[in-house]
Amino acid sequence: MRELGCAEARDLASDLIDGELSADLAAAVEHHVANCPTCPALYRAMVTVHSRLLAQRRSAGTSAG
Ligand SMILES: [Zn+2]
């Protein structure tokens, strides 16, 4: 499996959250987050922000298309 650096993992994490990563890259990001001392907190924060954005988009209705 490819080893990711922190910057790369964080960059890819947003794509992972959006569901836009291949299975291989998603596994690499998850592997990094699971083994890195600093990335898990950041990753959780990204997931939280992302889920709030999604909730806001849903509650804002569909008029913007
Ligand atoms: Zn890291």
N, CA, C, O and the ligand as a Tripos MOL2 file, in Angstrom:
@<TRIPOS>MOLECULE
protein
  261   259    66     0     0
PROTEIN
NO_CHARGES

@<TRIPOS>ATOM
      1 N           0.8310   -1.1970    0.0000 N.3       1 MET1
      2 CA          0.0000    0.0000    0.0000 C.3       1 MET1
      3 C           0.8750    1.2600    0.0000 C.2       1 MET1
      4 O           1.9420    1.2770    0.6140 O.2       1 MET1
      5 N           0.4400    2.2670   -0.6590 N.am      2 ARG2
      6 CA          1.1620    3.5370   -0.7580 C.3       2 ARG2
      7 C           1.1430    4.2570    0.5930 C.2       2 ARG2
      8 O           0.0980    4.3530    1.2360 O.2       2 ARG2
      9 N           2.3100    4.7630    1.0210 N.am      3 GLU3
     10 CA          2.3560    5.5500    2.2570 C.3       3 GLU3
     11 C           2.1210    7.0160    1.9360 C.2       3 GLU3
     12 O           2.7870    7.5840    1.0710 O.2       3 GLU3
     13 N           1.1870    7.6170    2.6260 N.am      4 LEU4
     14 CA          0.8850    9.0300    2.4020 C.3       4 LEU4
     15 C           1.5530    9.8810    3.4620 C.2       4 LEU4
     16 O           1.7030    9.4520    4.6060 O.2       4 LEU4
     17 N           1.9580   11.0970    3.0840 N.am      5 GLY5
     18 CA          2.3690   12.0860    4.0590 C.3       5 GLY5
     19 C           1.1360   12.7690    4.6210 C.2       5 GLY5
     20 O           0.0340   12.6260    4.0910 O.2       5 GLY5
     21 N           1.3350   13.5180    5.7090 N.am      6 CYS6
     22 CA          0.2060   14.1850    6.3610 C.3       6 CYS6
     23 C          -0.4900   15.1640    5.4070 C.2       6 CYS6
     24 O          -1.7170   15.1780    5.3150 O.2       6 CYS6
     25 N           0.2940   15.9780    4.7030 N.am      7 ALA7
     26 CA         -0.3000   16.9690    3.8120 C.3       7 ALA7
     27 C          -1.1390   16.2810    2.7380 C.2       7 ALA7
     28 O          -2.2360   16.7260    2.4030 O.2       7 ALA7
     29 N          -0.5950   15.1820    2.2040 N.am      8 GLU8
     30 CA         -1.2950   14.4650    1.1440 C.3       8 GLU8
     31 C          -2.5690   13.8160    1.6880 C.2       8 GLU8
     32 O          -3.6270   13.8540    1.0600 O.2       8 GLU8
     33 N          -2.4330   13.2170    2.8790 N.am      9 ALA9
     34 CA         -3.5890   12.5530    3.4830 C.3       9 ALA9
     35 C          -4.7160   13.5540    3.7590 C.2       9 ALA9
     36 O          -5.8870   13.2570    3.5210 O.2       9 ALA9
     37 N          -4.3590   14.7320    4.2590 N.am     10 ARG10
     38 CA         -5.3790   15.7520    4.5470 C.3      10 ARG10
     39 C          -6.0150   16.2520    3.2770 C.2      10 ARG10
     40 O          -7.2170   16.5120    3.2240 O.2      10 ARG10
     41 N          -5.1850   16.3860    2.2430 N.am     11 ASP11
     42 CA         -5.7020   16.8280    0.9580 C.3      11 ASP11
     43 C          -6.7190   15.8220    0.4250 C.2      11 ASP11
     44 O          -7.7900   16.1930   -0.0550 O.2      11 ASP11
     45 N          -6.3610   14.5400    0.5210 N.am     12 LEU12
     46 CA         -7.2200   13.4910   -0.0110 C.3      12 LEU12
     47 C          -8.4410   13.2470    0.8760 C.2      12 LEU12
     48 O          -9.4620   12.7380    0.4150 O.2      12 LEU12
     49 N          -8.3220   13.6200    2.1700 N.am     13 ALA13
     50 CA         -9.4090   13.3250    3.1000 C.3      13 ALA13
     51 C         -10.7050   13.9980    2.6710 C.2      13 ALA13
     52 O         -11.7820   13.4200    2.8140 O.2      13 ALA13
     53 N         -10.6080   15.2240    2.1440 N.am     14 SER14
     54 CA        -11.8360   15.9000    1.7340 C.3      14 SER14
     55 C         -12.4920   15.1630    0.5750 C.2      14 SER14
     56 O         -13.7190   15.0910    0.4940 O.2      14 SER14
     57 N         -11.6710   14.6120   -0.3280 N.am     15 ASP15
     58 CA        -12.2180   13.8160   -1.4240 C.3      15 ASP15
     59 C         -12.8120   12.5150   -0.9030 C.2      15 ASP15
     60 O         -13.8310   12.0330   -1.3980 O.2      15 ASP15
     61 N         -12.1440   11.9550    0.1170 N.am     16 LEU16
     62 CA        -12.6600   10.7150    0.7090 C.3      16 LEU16
     63 C         -14.0420   10.9570    1.3200 C.2      16 LEU16
     64 O         -14.9630   10.1590    1.1440 O.2      16 LEU16
     65 N         -14.1660   12.0790    2.0440 N.am     17 ILE17
     66 CA        -15.4340   12.4120    2.6850 C.3      17 ILE17
     67 C         -16.5160   12.6250    1.6280 C.2      17 ILE17
     68 O         -17.6810   12.2830    1.8360 O.2      17 ILE17
     69 N         -16.1120   13.1960    0.4900 N.am     18 ASP18
     70 CA        -17.0620   13.4100   -0.6000 C.3      18 ASP18
     71 C         -17.3680   12.1240   -1.3570 C.2      18 ASP18
     72 O         -18.2430   12.1010   -2.2230 O.2      18 ASP18
     73 N         -16.6390   11.0470   -1.0270 N.am     19 GLY19
     74 CA        -16.8550    9.7820   -1.7040 C.3      19 GLY19
     75 C         -16.2710    9.7490   -3.1010 C.2      19 GLY19
     76 O         -16.7390    8.9960   -3.9550 O.2      19 GLY19
     77 N         -15.2340   10.5750   -3.3460 N.am     20 GLU20
     78 CA        -14.6810   10.7040   -4.6920 C.3      20 GLU20
     79 C         -13.3540    9.9770   -4.8770 C.2      20 GLU20
     80 O         -12.7320   10.0730   -5.9350 O.2      20 GLU20
     81 N         -12.9200    9.2500   -3.8510 N.am     21 LEU21
     82 CA        -11.6520    8.5300   -3.9640 C.3      21 LEU21
     83 C         -11.8710    7.0970   -4.4210 C.2      21 LEU21
     84 O         -12.9040    6.4840   -4.1540 O.2      21 LEU21
     85 N         -10.8530    6.5770   -5.1270 N.am     22 SER22
     86 CA        -10.8660    5.1540   -5.4370 C.3      22 SER22
     87 C         -10.7010    4.3600   -4.1490 C.2      22 SER22
     88 O         -10.2640    4.9000   -3.1330 O.2      22 SER22
     89 N         -11.0460    3.0930   -4.1900 N.am     23 ALA23
     90 CA        -10.9420    2.2450   -2.9980 C.3      23 ALA23
     91 C          -9.5080    2.1930   -2.4920 C.2      23 ALA23
     92 O          -9.2680    2.1990   -1.2840 O.2      23 ALA23
     93 N          -8.5410    2.1410   -3.4320 N.am     24 ASP24
     94 CA         -7.1290    2.0770   -3.0430 C.3      24 ASP24
     95 C          -6.7020    3.3170   -2.2820 C.2      24 ASP24
     96 O          -6.0670    3.2240   -1.2310 O.2      24 ASP24
     97 N          -7.0570    4.4950   -2.8230 N.am     25 LEU25
     98 CA         -6.6550    5.7370   -2.1750 C.3      25 LEU25
     99 C          -7.4030    5.9240   -0.8640 C.2      25 LEU25
    100 O          -6.8300    6.3940    0.1190 O.2      25 LEU25
    101 N          -8.6730    5.5580   -0.8450 N.am     26 ALA26
    102 CA         -9.4480    5.6700    0.3920 C.3      26 ALA26
    103 C          -8.8120    4.8300    1.4850 C.2      26 ALA26
    104 O          -8.7250    5.2550    2.6370 O.2      26 ALA26
    105 N          -8.3640    3.6230    1.1140 N.am     27 ALA27
    106 CA         -7.7110    2.7500    2.0980 C.3      27 ALA27
    107 C          -6.4040    3.3590    2.5740 C.2      27 ALA27
    108 O          -6.0640    3.2540    3.7520 O.2      27 ALA27
    109 N          -5.6610    3.9990    1.6620 N.am     28 ALA28
    110 CA         -4.3940    4.6240    2.0350 C.3      28 ALA28
    111 C          -4.6200    5.7710    3.0150 C.2      28 ALA28
    112 O          -3.8720    5.9270    3.9790 O.2      28 ALA28
    113 N          -5.6590    6.5770    2.7640 N.am     29 VAL29
    114 CA         -5.9720    7.6820    3.6700 C.3      29 VAL29
    115 C          -6.3870    7.1380    5.0260 C.2      29 VAL29
    116 O          -5.9240    7.6230    6.0580 O.2      29 VAL29
    117 N          -7.2560    6.1350    5.0350 N.am     30 GLU30
    118 CA         -7.7180    5.5670    6.2970 C.3      30 GLU30
    119 C          -6.5530    4.9410    7.0680 C.2      30 GLU30
    120 O          -6.4850    5.0250    8.2940 O.2      30 GLU30
    121 N          -5.6360    4.3080    6.3200 N.am     31 HIS31
    122 CA         -4.4630    3.7120    6.9510 C.3      31 HIS31
    123 C          -3.6010    4.7950    7.5950 C.2      31 HIS31
    124 O          -3.1160    4.6210    8.7130 O.2      31 HIS31
    125 N          -3.4110    5.9050    6.8970 N.am     32 HIS32
    126 CA         -2.6040    6.9840    7.4510 C.3      32 HIS32
    127 C          -3.2570    7.5520    8.7030 C.2      32 HIS32
    128 O          -2.6010    7.7320    9.7280 O.2      32 HIS32
    129 N          -4.5460    7.8300    8.6130 N.am     33 VAL33
    130 CA         -5.2510    8.4270    9.7560 C.3      33 VAL33
    131 C          -5.2050    7.4960   10.9660 C.2      33 VAL33
    132 O          -5.1100    7.9450   12.1080 O.2      33 VAL33
    133 N          -5.2730    6.1870   10.6950 N.am     34 ALA34
    134 CA         -5.2740    5.2230   11.7930 C.3      34 ALA34
    135 C          -3.9040    5.1250   12.4670 C.2      34 ALA34
    136 O          -3.8050    4.7060   13.6210 O.2      34 ALA34
    137 N          -2.8500    5.5120   11.7470 N.am     35 ASN35
    138 CA         -1.4940    5.3320   12.2670 C.3      35 ASN35
    139 C          -0.7570    6.6400   12.5470 C.2      35 ASN35
    140 O           0.4050    6.6190   12.9550 O.2      35 ASN35
    141 N          -1.4150    7.7650   12.3330 N.am     36 CYS36
    142 CA         -0.7690    9.0570   12.5230 C.3      36 CYS36
    143 C          -1.2150    9.6670   13.8480 C.2      36 CYS36
    144 O          -2.3910    9.5780   14.2020 O.2      36 CYS36
    145 N          -0.2830   10.2910   14.5900 N.am     37 PRO37
    146 CA         -0.6520   10.8780   15.8750 C.3      37 PRO37
    147 C          -1.4740   12.1580   15.7330 C.2      37 PRO37
    148 O          -2.2140   12.5210   16.6480 O.2      37 PRO37
    149 N          -1.3510   12.8450   14.5940 N.am     38 THR38
    150 CA         -1.9860   14.1630   14.4990 C.3      38 THR38
    151 C          -3.2000   14.2160   13.5750 C.2      38 THR38
    152 O          -4.0680   15.0720   13.7490 O.2      38 THR38
    153 N          -3.2720   13.3220   12.6050 N.am     39 CYS39
    154 CA         -4.3360   13.4260   11.6130 C.3      39 CYS39
    155 C          -5.7410   13.0380   12.1130 C.2      39 CYS39
    156 O          -6.7120   13.6240   11.6320 O.2      39 CYS39
    157 N          -5.9040   12.1030   13.0320 N.am     40 PRO40
    158 CA         -7.2630   11.7110   13.4110 C.3      40 PRO40
    159 C          -8.1300   12.8760   13.8830 C.2      40 PRO40
    160 O          -9.2960   12.9680   13.4990 O.2      40 PRO40
    161 N          -7.5810   13.7640   14.7060 N.am     41 ALA41
    162 CA         -8.3730   14.8950   15.1960 C.3      41 ALA41
    163 C          -8.7980   15.7950   14.0490 C.2      41 ALA41
    164 O          -9.9410   16.2470   13.9810 O.2      41 ALA41
    165 N          -7.8460   16.0490   13.1390 N.am     42 LEU42
    166 CA         -8.1610   16.8820   11.9850 C.3      42 LEU42
    167 C          -9.2090   16.2220   11.1050 C.2      42 LEU42
    168 O         -10.1330   16.8660   10.6070 O.2      42 LEU42
    169 N          -9.0370   14.9150   10.9310 N.am     43 TYR43
    170 CA         -9.9710   14.1890   10.0790 C.3      43 TYR43
    171 C         -11.3900   14.2290   10.6550 C.2      43 TYR43
    172 O         -12.3680   14.4340    9.9360 O.2      43 TYR43
    173 N         -11.4710   14.0240   11.9850 N.am     44 ARG44
    174 CA        -12.7980   14.0860   12.6210 C.3      44 ARG44
    175 C         -13.4100   15.4660   12.4660 C.2      44 ARG44
    176 O         -14.6090   15.5960   12.2200 O.2      44 ARG44
    177 N         -12.5760   16.5100   12.6130 N.am     45 ALA45
    178 CA        -13.0800   17.8690   12.4490 C.3      45 ALA45
    179 C         -13.6090   18.0790   11.0320 C.2      45 ALA45
    180 O         -14.6410   18.7210   10.8360 O.2      45 ALA45
    181 N         -12.8970   17.5360   10.0500 N.am     46 MET46
    182 CA        -13.3420   17.6750    8.6620 C.3      46 MET46
    183 C         -14.6670   16.9710    8.4440 C.2      46 MET46
    184 O         -15.5500   17.4890    7.7610 O.2      46 MET46
    185 N         -14.8060   15.7800    9.0310 N.am     47 VAL47
    186 CA        -16.0490   15.0250    8.8760 C.3      47 VAL47
    187 C         -17.2060   15.8000    9.5090 C.2      47 VAL47
    188 O         -18.3030   15.8590    8.9530 O.2      47 VAL47
    189 N         -16.9480   16.3930   10.6810 N.am     48 THR48
    190 CA        -17.9870   17.1530   11.3720 C.3      48 THR48
    191 C         -18.4300   18.3490   10.5430 C.2      48 THR48
    192 O         -19.6240   18.5800   10.3540 O.2      48 THR48
    193 N         -17.4470   19.1140   10.0490 N.am     49 VAL49
    194 CA        -17.7700   20.2920    9.2300 C.3      49 VAL49
    195 C         -18.5360   19.8740    7.9900 C.2      49 VAL49
    196 O         -19.5200   20.5090    7.6090 O.2      49 VAL49
    197 N         -18.0780   18.7980    7.3640 N.am     50 HIS50
    198 CA        -18.7030   18.3410    6.1310 C.3      50 HIS50
    199 C         -20.1560   17.9240    6.3710 C.2      50 HIS50
    200 O         -21.0380   18.2600    5.5800 O.2      50 HIS50
    201 N         -20.4070   17.1880    7.4690 N.am     51 SER51
    202 CA        -21.7700   16.7350    7.7230 C.3      51 SER51
    203 C         -22.6780   17.9210    8.0340 C.2      51 SER51
    204 O         -23.8640   17.8960    7.7040 O.2      51 SER51
    205 N         -22.1240   18.9690    8.6710 N.am     52 ARG52
    206 CA        -22.9240   20.1760    8.9250 C.3      52 ARG52
    207 C         -23.2560   20.8890    7.6240 C.2      52 ARG52
    208 O         -24.3710   21.3750    7.4370 O.2      52 ARG52
    209 N         -22.2830   20.9470    6.7330 N.am     53 LEU53
    210 CA        -22.5270   21.5810    5.4370 C.3      53 LEU53
    211 C         -23.6100   20.8370    4.6730 C.2      53 LEU53
    212 O         -24.4880   21.4510    4.0670 O.2      53 LEU53
    213 N         -23.5420   19.5090    4.7040 N.am     54 LEU54
    214 CA        -24.5360   18.7030    4.0180 C.3      54 LEU54
    215 C         -25.9150   18.9560    4.5940 C.2      54 LEU54
    216 O         -26.8870   19.0910    3.8500 O.2      54 LEU54
    217 N         -26.0070   19.0210    5.9340 N.am     55 ALA55
    218 CA        -27.2900   19.2500    6.5910 C.3      55 ALA55
    219 C         -27.8360   20.6150    6.2040 C.2      55 ALA55
    220 O         -29.0360   20.7710    5.9780 O.2      55 ALA55
    221 N         -26.9380   21.6150    6.1290 N.am     56 GLN56
    222 CA        -27.3820   22.9520    5.7390 C.3      56 GLN56
    223 C         -27.8910   22.9540    4.3090 C.2      56 GLN56
    224 O         -28.9070   23.5780    4.0040 O.2      56 GLN56
    225 N         -27.1830   22.2570    3.4360 N.am     57 ARG57
    226 CA        -27.6050   22.2060    2.0340 C.3      57 ARG57
    227 C         -28.9850   21.5640    1.9200 C.2      57 ARG57
    228 O         -29.8430   22.0150    1.1610 O.2      57 ARG57
    229 N         -29.1720   20.4930    2.7030 N.am     58 ARG58
    230 CA        -30.4540   19.7970    2.6330 C.3      58 ARG58
    231 C         -31.5710   20.6770    3.1560 C.2      58 ARG58
    232 O         -32.6460   20.7290    2.5570 O.2      58 ARG58
    233 N         -31.3350   21.3840    4.2830 N.am     59 SER59
    234 CA        -32.3880   22.1940    4.8810 C.3      59 SER59
    235 C         -32.6210   23.4620    4.0770 C.2      59 SER59
    236 O         -33.6610   24.1020    4.2300 O.2      59 SER59
    237 N         -31.6670   23.8440    3.2130 N.am     60 ALA60
    238 CA        -31.8220   25.0580    2.4070 C.3      60 ALA60
    239 C         -32.7700   24.8230    1.2330 C.2      60 ALA60
    240 O         -33.1490   25.7740    0.5490 O.2      60 ALA60
    241 N         -33.1530   23.5870    0.9930 N.am     61 GLY61
    242 CA        -34.0850   23.2960   -0.0900 C.3      61 GLY61
    243 C         -33.3760   23.0790   -1.4060 C.2      61 GLY61
    244 O         -32.1460   23.0520   -1.4490 O.2      61 GLY61
    245 N         -34.1200   22.9250   -2.4690 N.am     62 THR62
    246 CA        -33.5430   22.5380   -3.7530 C.3      62 THR62
    247 C         -33.6490   23.6470   -4.7850 C.2      62 THR62
    248 O         -33.4100   23.4010   -5.9670 O.2      62 THR62
    249 N         -34.0010   24.8700   -4.3740 N.am     63 SER63
    250 CA        -34.2550   25.9230   -5.3480 C.3      63 SER63
    251 C         -32.9880   26.3000   -6.1240 C.2      63 SER63
    252 O         -33.0720   26.7510   -7.2670 O.2      63 SER63
    253 N         -31.8060   26.1120   -5.4990 N.am     64 ALA64
    254 CA        -30.5590   26.4660   -6.1630 C.3      64 ALA64
    255 C         -30.1320   25.4130   -7.1880 C.2      64 ALA64
    256 O         -29.1690   25.6260   -7.9250 O.2      64 ALA64
    257 N         -30.8150   24.3160   -7.2400 N.am     65 GLY65
    258 CA        -30.5640   23.2980   -8.2310 C.3      65 GLY65
    259 C         -29.3170   22.5260   -7.9590 C.2      65 GLY65
    260 O         -28.9710   21.6220   -8.7200 O.2      65 GLY65
    261 ZN         -0.7960   12.4640    9.4000 Zn       66 ZN66
@<TRIPOS>BOND
     1     1     2 1
     2     2     3 1
     3     3     4 2
     4     3     5 am
     5     5     6 1
     6     6     7 1
     7     7     8 2
     8     7     9 am
     9     9    10 1
    10    10    11 1
    11    11    12 2
    12    11    13 am
    13    13    14 1
    14    14    15 1
    15    15    16 2
    16    15    17 am
    17    17    18 1
    18    18    19 1
    19    19    20 2
    20    19    21 am
    21    21    22 1
    22    22    23 1
    23    23    24 2
    24    23    25 am
    25    25    26 1
    26    26    27 1
    27    27    28 2
    28    27    29 am
    29    29    30 1
    30    30    31 1
    31    31    32 2
    32    31    33 am
    33    33    34 1
    34    34    35 1
    35    35    36 2
    36    35    37 am
    37    37    38 1
    38    38    39 1
    39    39    40 2
    40    39    41 am
    41    41    42 1
    42    42    43 1
    43    43    44 2
    44    43    45 am
    45    45    46 1
    46    46    47 1
    47    47    48 2
    48    47    49 am
    49    49    50 1
    50    50    51 1
    51    51    52 2
    52    51    53 am
    53    53    54 1
    54    54    55 1
    55    55    56 2
    56    55    57 am
    57    57    58 1
    58    58    59 1
    59    59    60 2
    60    59    61 am
    61    61    62 1
    62    62    63 1
    63    63    64 2
    64    63    65 am
    65    65    66 1
    66    66    67 1
    67    67    68 2
    68    67    69 am
    69    69    70 1
    70    70    71 1
    71    71    72 2
    72    71    73 am
    73    73    74 1
    74    74    75 1
    75    75    76 2
    76    75    77 am
    77    77    78 1
    78    78    79 1
    79    79    80 2
    80    79    81 am
    81    81    82 1
    82    82    83 1
    83    83    84 2
    84    83    85 am
    85    85    86 1
    86    86    87 1
    87    87    88 2
    88    87    89 am
    89    89    90 1
    90    90    91 1
    91    91    92 2
    92    91    93 am
    93    93    94 1
    94    94    95 1
    95    95    96 2
    96    95    97 am
    97    97    98 1
    98    98    99 1
    99    99   100 2
   100    99   101 am
   101   101   102 1
   102   102   103 1
   103   103   104 2
   104   103   105 am
   105   105   106 1
   106   106   107 1
   107   107   108 2
   108   107   109 am
   109   109   110 1
   110   110   111 1
   111   111   112 2
   112   111   113 am
   113   113   114 1
   114   114   115 1
   115   115   116 2
   116   115   117 am
   117   117   118 1
   118   118   119 1
   119   119   120 2
   120   119   121 am
   121   121   122 1
   122   122   123 1
   123   123   124 2
   124   123   125 am
   125   125   126 1
   126   126   127 1
   127   127   128 2
   128   127   129 am
   129   129   130 1
   130   130   131 1
   131   131   132 2
   132   131   133 am
   133   133   134 1
   134   134   135 1
   135   135   136 2
   136   135   137 am
   137   137   138 1
   138   138   139 1
   139   139   140 2
   140   139   141 am
   141   141   142 1
   142   142   143 1
   143   143   144 2
   144   143   145 am
   145   145   146 1
   146   146   147 1
   147   147   148 2
   148   147   149 am
   149   149   150 1
   150   150   151 1
   151   151   152 2
   152   151   153 am
   153   153   154 1
   154   154   155 1
   155   155   156 2
   156   155   157 am
   157   157   158 1
   158   158   159 1
   159   159   160 2
   160   159   161 am
   161   161   162 1
   162   162   163 1
   163   163   164 2
   164   163   165 am
   165   165   166 1
   166   166   167 1
   167   167   168 2
   168   167   169 am
   169   169   170 1
   170   170   171 1
   171   171   172 2
   172   171   173 am
   173   173   174 1
   174   174   175 1
   175   175   176 2
   176   175   177 am
   177   177   178 1
   178   178   179 1
   179   179   180 2
   180   179   181 am
   181   181   182 1
   182   182   183 1
   183   183   184 2
   184   183   185 am
   185   185   186 1
   186   186   187 1
   187   187   188 2
   188   187   189 am
   189   189   190 1
   190   190   191 1
   191   191   192 2
   192   191   193 am
   193   193   194 1
   194   194   195 1
   195   195   196 2
   196   195   197 am
   197   197   198 1
   198   198   199 1
   199   199   200 2
   200   199   201 am
   201   201   202 1
   202   202   203 1
   203   203   204 2
   204   203   205 am
   205   205   206 1
   206   206   207 1
   207   207   208 2
   208   207   209 am
   209   209   210 1
   210   210   211 1
   211   211   212 2
   212   211   213 am
   213   213   214 1
   214   214   215 1
   215   215   216 2
   216   215   217 am
   217   217   218 1
   218   218   219 1
   219   219   220 2
   220   219   221 am
   221   221   222 1
   222   222   223 1
   223   223   224 2
   224   223   225 am
   225   225   226 1
   226   226   227 1
   227   227   228 2
   228   227   229 am
   229   229   230 1
   230   230   231 1
   231   231   232 2
   232   231   233 am
   233   233   234 1
   234   234   235 1
   235   235   236 2
   236   235   237 am
   237   237   238 1
   238   238   239 1
   239   239   240 2
   240   239   241 am
   241   241   242 1
   242   242   243 1
   243   243   244 2
   244   243   245 am
   245   245   246 1
   246   246   247 1
   247   247   248 2
   248   247   249 am
   249   249   250 1
   250   250   251 1
   251   251   252 2
   252   251   253 am
   253   253   254 1
   254   254   255 1
   255   255   256 2
   256   255   257 am
   257   257   258 1
   258   258   259 1
   259   259   260 2
@<TRIPOS>SUBSTRUCTURE
     1 MET1         2 RESIDUE 1 A MET
     2 ARG2         6 RESIDUE 1 A ARG
     3 GLU3        10 RESIDUE 1 A GLU
     4 LEU4        14 RESIDUE 1 A LEU
     5 GLY5        18 RESIDUE 1 A GLY
     6 CYS6        22 RESIDUE 1 A CYS
     7 ALA7        26 RESIDUE 1 A ALA
     8 GLU8        30 RESIDUE 1 A GLU
     9 ALA9        34 RESIDUE 1 A ALA
    10 ARG10       38 RESIDUE 1 A ARG
    11 ASP11       42 RESIDUE 1 A ASP
    12 LEU12       46 RESIDUE 1 A LEU
    13 ALA13       50 RESIDUE 1 A ALA
    14 SER14       54 RESIDUE 1 A SER
    15 ASP15       58 RESIDUE 1 A ASP
    16 LEU16       62 RESIDUE 1 A LEU
    17 ILE17       66 RESIDUE 1 A ILE
    18 ASP18       70 RESIDUE 1 A ASP
    19 GLY19       74 RESIDUE 1 A GLY
    20 GLU20       78 RESIDUE 1 A GLU
    21 LEU21       82 RESIDUE 1 A LEU
    22 SER22       86 RESIDUE 1 A SER
    23 ALA23       90 RESIDUE 1 A ALA
    24 ASP24       94 RESIDUE 1 A ASP
    25 LEU25       98 RESIDUE 1 A LEU
    26 ALA26      102 RESIDUE 1 A ALA
    27 ALA27      106 RESIDUE 1 A ALA
    28 ALA28      110 RESIDUE 1 A ALA
    29 VAL29      114 RESIDUE 1 A VAL
    30 GLU30      118 RESIDUE 1 A GLU
    31 HIS31      122 RESIDUE 1 A HIS
    32 HIS32      126 RESIDUE 1 A HIS
    33 VAL33      130 RESIDUE 1 A VAL
    34 ALA34      134 RESIDUE 1 A ALA
    35 ASN35      138 RESIDUE 1 A ASN
    36 CYS36      142 RESIDUE 1 A CYS
    37 PRO37      146 RESIDUE 1 A PRO
    38 THR38      150 RESIDUE 1 A THR
    39 CYS39      154 RESIDUE 1 A CYS
    40 PRO40      158 RESIDUE 1 A PRO
    41 ALA41      162 RESIDUE 1 A ALA
    42 LEU42      166 RESIDUE 1 A LEU
    43 TYR43      170 RESIDUE 1 A TYR
    44 ARG44      174 RESIDUE 1 A ARG
    45 ALA45      178 RESIDUE 1 A ALA
    46 MET46      182 RESIDUE 1 A MET
    47 VAL47      186 RESIDUE 1 A VAL
    48 THR48      190 RESIDUE 1 A THR
    49 VAL49      194 RESIDUE 1 A VAL
    50 HIS50      198 RESIDUE 1 A HIS
    51 SER51      202 RESIDUE 1 A SER
    52 ARG52      206 RESIDUE 1 A ARG
    53 LEU53      210 RESIDUE 1 A LEU
    54 LEU54      214 RESIDUE 1 A LEU
    55 ALA55      218 RESIDUE 1 A ALA
    56 GLN56      222 RESIDUE 1 A GLN
    57 ARG57      226 RESIDUE 1 A ARG
    58 ARG58      230 RESIDUE 1 A ARG
    59 SER59      234 RESIDUE 1 A SER
    60 ALA60      238 RESIDUE 1 A ALA
    61 GLY61      242 RESIDUE 1 A GLY
    62 THR62      246 RESIDUE 1 A THR
    63 SER63      250 RESIDUE 1 A SER
    64 ALA64      254 RESIDUE 1 A ALA
    65 GLY65      258 RESIDUE 1 A GLY
    66 ZN66       261 GROUP 0 **** ****
